[in-house]
Amino acid sequence: MDRVNGGDAPRRRGGPSTALRTSPSTVLRTGEMREYLGERREDGAFVEVIVFSASGHVQARWPLAKFNHVVNYSTWFEWGCFGDGPSQLAVAILTDCLGAQEAQEHYPQFTADMIARIDCAPAPNRVAGRRAWSITEPEITAWHKGQHEEPA
């Protein structure tokens, strides 16, 4: 699977028409993984959560909730810069992936390390042929683990 600009988009079975609709409260089963896909559309920035099975099939997808009850910066998402929209996106992704407590503690650094750099990110975080990006649960958990490691 190559997400490099100009490369192939992730090839997985299923999609919006065949995927189950569900909510952010969905508990993942063993082997499932979340991916956060952001895209600029005519009506603004849109981010959705896609849950893949261990075999790569789409199990569910839904629009990413703002989680304004955790931290309330903005009613919209933004990326590739700093500000209220990128901070709210960081809160939403971290809350959905790691929980509210971790989101409250780590969203400023996640904004700086990941969200503000999306448009300037290395090609693997870009979805080919679209003004879109993706961040996977393993990328987020690896980043999170790095926040708790002592410097060498």
C-alpha positions in Angstrom: 0.0 0.0 0.0 1.6 3.2 -1.2 0.2 6.6 -0.1 3.0 8.6 -1.7 1.8 11.6 -3.8 1.1 10.2 -7.2 1.1 6.6 -6.0 -1.8 4.3 -5.4 -4.4 5.0 -2.7 -4.8 2.3 -0.1 -6.5 -0.8 -1.6 -9.0 -2.2 0.7 -12.3 -3.9 0.1 -15.4 -2.2 1.2 -16.1 1.5 1.1 -18.7 4.0 1.9 -21.5 2.2 0.2 -20.8 -1.2 1.8 -19.4 -0.2 5.2 -21.4 -0.3 8.3 -22.4 3.0 9.8 -21.5 3.2 13.5 -20.5 5.7 16.1 -17.3 6.8 17.9 -18.3 4.6 20.8 -17.5 1.5 18.8 -15.1 -0.8 20.6 -12.5 -2.3 18.4 -12.1 -6.1 18.2 -8.7 -7.8 18.2 -6.8 -7.0 15.0 -9.0 -4.0 14.0 -7.4 -0.7 13.4 -8.7 2.9 13.0 -7.5 5.3 10.3 -8.3 9.0 10.3 -8.8 10.4 6.8 -9.0 14.1 6.2 -10.0 15.8 3.0 -10.7 19.3 1.8 -14.1 19.4 0.1 -16.1 22.2 -1.5 -18.0 22.6 1.8 -14.8 22.6 4.0 -12.6 20.3 5.8 -13.9 16.8 6.5 -12.4 14.1 8.7 -13.8 10.5 9.1 -12.8 7.5 11.1 -12.5 4.2 9.2 -12.2 0.9 11.0 -10.4 -1.9 9.2 -10.5 -5.5 10.1 -7.2 -7.5 10.5 -7.7 -8.6 6.9 -8.0 -5.0 5.7 -11.8 -4.9 5.1 -13.7 -1.8 6.0 -15.8 -2.6 9.1 -17.2 0.8 9.8 -16.8 4.5 9.1 -18.2 7.7 10.5 -17.5 11.4 10.6 -15.0 12.2 13.3 -16.8 13.9 16.2 -15.5 17.3 17.4 -15.4 16.2 21.1 -16.0 19.8 22.2 -17.0 18.5 25.6 -13.3 17.4 26.1 -11.7 20.7 25.0 -13.7 23.4 23.1 -11.5 25.4 20.7 -13.5 25.4 17.5 -16.6 24.1 15.7 -14.5 23.2 12.7 -11.3 21.2 11.9 -8.2 22.5 10.1 -4.7 21.2 9.5 -1.4 22.3 8.1 -1.1 25.2 10.5 -1.6 26.2 14.1 -4.7 27.6 15.6 -8.1 26.7 17.0 -9.2 24.3 14.1 -5.9 22.3 14.2 -6.1 22.1 18.1 -9.7 20.8 17.9 -8.7 18.2 15.3 -5.9 17.0 17.6 -8.3 16.8 20.5 -10.8 14.9 18.4 -8.3 12.4 17.0 -6.6 11.7 20.4 -9.9 11.4 22.2 -11.3 9.0 19.7 -8.0 6.9 19.6 -6.7 7.2 23.2 -9.4 8.7 25.4 -10.3 12.1 26.8 -7.6 12.2 29.5 -4.8 11.5 27.1 -6.2 14.0 24.7 -6.4 16.8 27.3 -2.8 16.1 28.3 -1.2 15.7 24.8 -3.2 17.6 22.3 -0.8 20.7 22.2 2.2 18.5 21.3 0.2 16.4 18.9 -1.0 19.5 17.2 2.7 20.7 16.8 4.1 17.3 15.8 1.4 15.9 13.6 -1.6 18.1 12.7 0.3 21.4 11.9 2.6 19.5 9.6 0.0 17.5 7.6 0.2 19.6 4.4 4.0 19.6 4.7 4.3 16.0 5.9 6.3 13.5 4.0 4.5 11.8 1.2 3.3 8.7 3.1 0.7 10.8 4.9 -0.8 12.0 1.7 -3.5 10.1 -0.1 -2.7 10.0 -3.8 -4.7 12.0 -6.3 -6.7 13.9 -3.7 -6.3 16.8 -1.4 -6.4 14.3 1.5 -4.3 12.8 4.2 -4.5 9.9 6.6 -3.1 9.1 10.0 -3.4 5.5 11.3 -3.9 4.3 14.9 -0.4 2.7 14.9 1.2 6.0 14.0 -0.7 7.8 16.8 0.1 5.1 19.4 3.8 5.2 18.4 3.8 9.0 18.7 2.1 8.7 22.1 4.6 6.1 23.3 7.4 8.4 22.4 5.8 11.1 24.6 6.4 8.9 27.6 9.9 7.7 26.9 12.8 9.3 28.7 15.4 11.0 26.4 18.6 9.1 26.0 
